[in-house]
Amino acid sequence: MTNPVNFTIAVFPGDGIGEEITEPCIKVLEKAIDKIGGFSATFEWLAAGATTYLETGESLPKRSMDKAREADAILLSAMGLPDVRYPDGTEISPQIEIRFELGLYAGVRPVRAIPGLAPTLLNPDAHKLDFVIIRESTEGLFASHGKGEIIDDKEARDTLVITRNVSERLFDFAFKLGQQRKKQGKLGHVTCVDKANVFKSFAFFRKIFDEQAEKFSDVESNHMYIDATALNMVRRPWDLDVLVTENMFGDILSDLGAGLIGGMGFAPSADIGDDNAVFQPCHGTAPDIAGKGLANPTAMFLSGAMMLSWLGDKHNFVPASQAGELVQAAIDAAFADGNLITGELGGKAGTNDVFTAVLNAIDTL
């Protein structure tokens, strides 16, 4: 008899609305796992964030980091509070530290329209939005995180860094995703987003992209400047498929993408490396609505679905992939009739309303 498969998940509920959306997310994931069968998951809650910093003087305790490193995957809600800052004035952001510590270079930001939600763009094609932003997550302008300098109170400097080692792996990741999407009947092409006409660093970025593209002759590739990309994400986003870009550019574009599908409450993400991965909603801690039951947990649920799918792919384990697909299908079904309208869309559906609807959808699918 073979031992049953059990995945260990490190859970960081974080701050603000973090715990409010983490608990229902775990229940949704457990429901989907139970329905698919064939495996289980153990969720271990860990301390990190602004509240932990206030209580202990540490934003990311060593024990929490060690447990995260050992886990099969990391599920992170939201961290940081506007009024809690390090002595240098920057916000508490251990989620960024985790990316650096574990080498999570590929930030995956899906932009997919959910059935039943009124599209932001008044165009019939807006209902078909389905593209992915791949944001390099460990260097670029963020390489200066915690390292910037202020000179004589007259000048401030943060240095942008592009390396071949990280860029090659990033582009390979993007092209493999393009291949997967092509097999799924999607466009299956990869666009390098840069500012290669102005900066040497981005000309180098593009050069490496073109070199890696030669290894993937079955995937169409092209280039687009960052400013033109911002324009086209509003003008014709349904023509996009996989966009791969530097850290800061990806940070900005992913928020624009969230705006196209209804807001940050519907935007999931993953930060993936060679061995580890973190899954979290793109939004922040929203302290203004914390404790009121108003937080939209959809992005957290979708991030959990991405986690299950990633576990399935990484371990070639079909039941985990099926559980991820079930969670996404349940979210689509919950919103499909157009009656579940969350606060950011002008409705009154709160955390428990969305949770209940998704849980019921898992039962009926």
C-alpha positions in Angstrom: 0.0 0.0 0.0 1.4 3.4 -0.9 1.4 6.2 1.6 -1.3 8.9 1.0 -0.1 12.1 -0.5 -0.1 15.0 1.9 1.1 18.5 1.0 2.4 20.8 3.8 1.3 24.4 3.2 2.9 27.3 5.1 0.2 30.0 5.7 0.9 33.6 6.4 -2.4 35.4 7.3 -0.6 38.7 7.8 -2.3 41.9 8.7 -5.6 43.8 8.2 -8.1 41.7 6.4 -5.5 38.9 6.0 -6.9 36.5 8.5 -10.5 37.2 7.5 -9.9 36.0 4.0 -7.4 33.3 4.8 -9.7 31.1 7.0 -12.5 30.9 4.4 -9.8 30.3 1.7 -8.5 27.2 3.5 -12.0 25.9 3.9 -12.7 26.3 0.2 -9.4 24.5 -0.6 -10.1 21.7 1.8 -13.6 21.3 0.4 -12.2 20.9 -3.2 -9.5 18.5 -2.0 -12.1 16.3 -0.2 -14.3 16.3 -3.3 -11.5 15.3 -5.7 -9.9 12.9 -3.3 -6.5 11.1 -3.5 -4.6 13.6 -1.3 -4.7 15.9 1.7 -3.1 19.1 2.8 -1.8 20.3 6.2 -2.0 24.1 6.7 0.4 25.6 9.2 -0.2 29.2 10.2 2.9 31.3 10.7 3.6 34.8 12.1 4.9 37.6 9.9 4.0 41.1 9.0 3.4 44.5 10.6 1.5 43.2 13.6 4.3 40.7 14.3 6.8 43.5 14.0 4.9 45.6 16.6 4.7 42.6 19.0 8.2 41.1 18.6 10.4 43.7 16.8 10.7 41.2 13.8 8.6 41.3 10.7 9.7 37.8 9.5 10.8 35.6 12.4 13.4 32.9 11.6 11.1 30.1 12.6 8.5 31.3 10.1 11.0 31.6 7.3 12.4 28.1 8.0 9.0 26.6 8.0 8.1 28.3 4.7 11.3 27.1 3.1 10.5 23.5 4.1 6.8 23.6 3.0 5.5 22.2 -0.3 4.0 25.6 -1.0 3.3 29.0 0.7 -0.1 30.6 0.9 0.2 34.3 1.9 -2.7 36.7 2.4 -1.6 40.3 2.8 1.1 42.0 4.9 1.8 45.5 6.1 0.0 48.5 7.6 0.4 52.1 6.4 1.2 53.4 9.9 3.7 50.7 10.8 7.1 51.4 9.2 10.8 50.5 9.6 13.1 53.3 10.9 14.0 54.3 7.3 10.3 55.1 6.6 9.5 52.1 4.4 6.5 49.9 5.1 6.8 46.4 6.6 6.9 44.1 3.6 8.2 40.6 4.5 6.5 39.3 1.4 9.2 41.0 -0.6 11.9 39.5 1.7 10.5 36.0 1.1 10.8 36.5 -2.7 14.5 37.4 -2.3 15.2 34.7 0.3 13.7 31.9 -1.8 14.7 33.2 -5.2 11.1 33.5 -6.5 11.9 35.2 -9.7 8.7 34.6 -11.7 5.8 36.7 -10.6 2.7 35.3 -12.3 -0.3 37.8 -12.5 -3.2 36.4 -14.4 -5.7 38.9 -15.9 -8.9 36.8 -16.6 -12.5 38.1 -16.8 -14.8 36.3 -14.4 -18.2 35.4 -15.9 -21.0 37.5 -14.5 -18.9 40.5 -13.6 -19.6 43.7 -15.5 -16.5 44.5 -17.5 -14.6 47.7 -16.9 -14.2 48.3 -20.7 -17.4 48.8 -22.7 -16.4 46.5 -25.5 -17.9 43.0 -26.3 -14.4 41.5 -26.3 -13.8 42.6 -22.7 -15.7 39.4 -21.6 -12.9 37.4 -23.2 -10.0 38.9 -21.3 -7.4 36.2 -20.5 -3.7 37.1 -20.5 -0.9 36.7 -18.0 1.8 39.2 -16.8 5.0 37.6 -15.8 6.8 40.0 -13.5 10.4 39.4 -12.6 10.3 39.5 -8.8 13.8 39.5 -7.4 15.8 42.2 -9.2 15.0 45.1 -11.6 14.4 48.3 -9.6 13.4 46.2 -6.6 17.0 45.0 -6.3 17.5 48.3 -4.4 14.9 47.3 -1.7 16.5 48.3 1.6 19.7 49.4 -0.2 18.9 52.8 -1.6 20.9 55.8 -0.5 20.2 59.5 0.2 23.3 61.6 -0.3 23.6 64.8 1.8 19.9 65.3 1.8 20.3 66.5 -1.8 20.0 63.3 -3.9 18.5 59.9 -3.6 19.5 56.8 -5.6 18.0 53.3 -6.2 19.8 51.1 -8.7 18.0 48.9 -11.3 19.7 45.5 -11.8 19.2 43.0 -14.7 21.2 39.8 -14.6 21.6 37.1 -17.3 21.2 34.3 -14.8 17.7 35.4 -13.6 16.5 36.7 -17.0 17.2 33.5 -18.8 15.2 31.5 -16.3 12.4 34.1 -16.3 12.1 34.0 -20.1 12.2 30.2 -20.2 9.4 30.2 -17.7 7.4 32.7 -19.9 7.9 30.6 -23.0 6.9 27.4 -21.4 3.8 29.1 -20.2 3.2 30.3 -23.8 3.5 26.6 -24.9 1.0 25.5 -22.3 -1.5 28.2 -23.3 -1.1 27.4 -27.0 -2.0 23.7 -26.2 -5.1 25.0 -24.4 -6.2 26.8 -27.5 -5.2 30.3 -26.5 -2.9 32.6 -28.4 0.3 31.2 -27.1 2.6 34.1 -27.8 5.1 35.9 -25.5 5.8 39.6 -25.5 8.9 41.2 -23.9 7.9 44.5 -22.3 10.8 46.9 -21.8 12.3 50.3 -22.5 15.1 49.1 -24.6 15.2 52.3 -26.7 16.3 54.4 -23.7 18.2 52.2 -21.2 21.1 49.8 -21.6 19.7 47.6 -18.9 16.5 47.0 -20.9 18.4 46.6 -24.2 20.3 43.8 -22.4 17.0 42.4 -21.1 15.6 42.3 -24.7 18.8 40.8 -26.0 18.5 37.9 -23.6 14.8 37.5 -24.4 15.7 37.1 -28.1 18.3 34.6 -27.3 16.0 32.5 -25.3 13.2 32.8 -27.9 15.3 30.8 -30.3 14.9 27.8 -28.1 11.1 28.0 -28.4 10.5 28.2 -32.2 6.9 26.9 -31.7 6.0 30.1 -29.7 5.5 33.4 -31.3 7.5 36.2 -29.7 7.7 40.0 -30.0 8.6 43.2 -28.1 6.6 46.1 -26.8 7.7 49.3 -25.0 6.3 49.7 -21.5 4.3 52.9 -22.4 2.8 51.2 -25.5 1.9 48.2 -23.4 0.0 50.4 -20.9 -1.9 51.9 -23.9 -2.7 48.5 -25.4 -3.8 47.1 -22.1 -6.7 49.6 -22.2 -7.1 49.8 -26.0 -7.0 46.1 -27.0 -6.1 43.9 -24.1 -7.8 40.9 -25.7 -5.0 40.7 -28.2 -2.4 40.0 -25.4 -1.3 36.6 -24.1 1.9 36.4 -22.1 3.7 39.6 -21.1 7.1 39.3 -19.5 8.8 42.3 -17.9 11.0 43.9 -15.2 9.9 44.0 -11.6 8.6 47.6 -11.3 7.0 47.6 -14.7 5.2 44.4 -13.8 4.1 45.8 -10.4 2.4 48.7 -12.2 0.9 46.7 -15.1 -0.5 44.1 -12.8 -2.6 46.7 -11.0 -3.8 48.0 -14.4 -4.7 44.5 -15.3 -6.7 44.1 -12.0 -8.6 47.2 -12.9 -9.7 45.6 -16.2 -11.4 42.7 -14.5 -13.2 44.5 -11.6 -10.5 45.4 -9.1 -7.8 44.1 -6.8 -10.3 41.8 -5.1 -10.4 39.6 -8.2 -6.6 39.6 -8.9 -4.6 36.5 -7.8 -0.9 36.0 -8.1 2.1 33.7 -7.6 5.8 34.2 -7.1 7.6 31.1 -8.3 11.2 29.9 -8.2 13.0 26.7 -9.0 12.1 25.0 -5.7 9.5 27.2 -3.8 6.5 29.2 -4.6 4.2 31.8 -2.8 0.6 32.3 -3.7 -1.2 35.5 -2.7 -3.8 38.0 -3.7 -2.5 41.2 -5.4 -4.3 43.5 -3.0 -3.1 44.9 0.3 -4.3 44.6 3.9 -7.2 47.2 3.6 -7.1 48.2 7.3 -10.0 50.6 6.7 -12.4 47.7 6.2 -10.7 45.1 8.5 -13.1 43.4 10.9 -16.2 44.5 9.1 -16.8 41.4 7.0 -16.6 43.5 3.8 -13.4 42.1 2.3 -13.7 40.3 -1.1 -11.9 36.9 -0.7 -12.1 36.0 -4.4 -8.4 36.9 -5.2 -7.4 34.8 -2.2 -9.5 31.8 -3.4 -8.0 32.2 -6.9 -4.5 32.3 -5.5 -5.3 29.1 -3.6 -6.5 27.5 -6.9 -3.2 28.5 -8.5 -1.3 26.9 -5.7 -3.1 23.6 -6.1 -2.5 23.6 -9.9 1.2 24.4 -9.3 1.5 21.5 -6.9 -0.1 19.3 -9.5 2.3 20.4 -12.2 5.4 20.3 -10.0 4.7 16.8 -8.7 3.0 15.5 -11.8 0.0 14.8 -9.6 -3.3 15.1 -11.4 -5.7 15.2 -8.4 -4.1 18.4 -7.1 -4.4 20.0 -10.6 -8.1 18.9 -10.7 -8.7 20.4 -7.3 -7.3 23.7 -8.5 -9.5 23.6 -11.6 -12.5 22.9 -9.4 -11.9 25.9 -7.2 -11.7 28.2 -10.3 -14.8 26.7 -11.8 -16.7 27.1 -8.6 -15.7 30.8 -8.4 -16.9 31.3 -12.0 -20.2 29.5 -11.2 -20.7 31.6 -8.0 -20.5 34.9 -10.0 -22.0 33.7 -13.3 -25.6 34.8 -12.8 -24.5 38.4 -12.0 -26.2 38.6 -8.7 -23.1 38.3 -6.5 -21.8 41.8 -6.4 -19.0 42.8 -4.1 -18.4 46.2 -2.5 -15.8 47.4 -5.0 -18.4 46.9 -7.8 -21.1 48.8 -5.9 -22.8 45.8 -4.4 -23.3 44.5 -0.8 -21.8 41.0 -1.0 -19.2 40.6 1.7 -16.7 38.0 2.7 -19.2 35.4 3.9 -21.5 35.9 0.9 -18.7 35.0 -1.5 -17.4 32.2 0.6 -20.8 30.6 0.9 -21.5 30.9 -2.8 -18.2 29.3 -3.8 -18.6 26.6 -1.2 -22.1 25.7 -2.6 -20.8 25.8 -6.1 -18.1 23.2 -5.2 -20.9 20.9 -4.0 -23.0 21.3 -7.2 -20.3 21.1 -9.8 
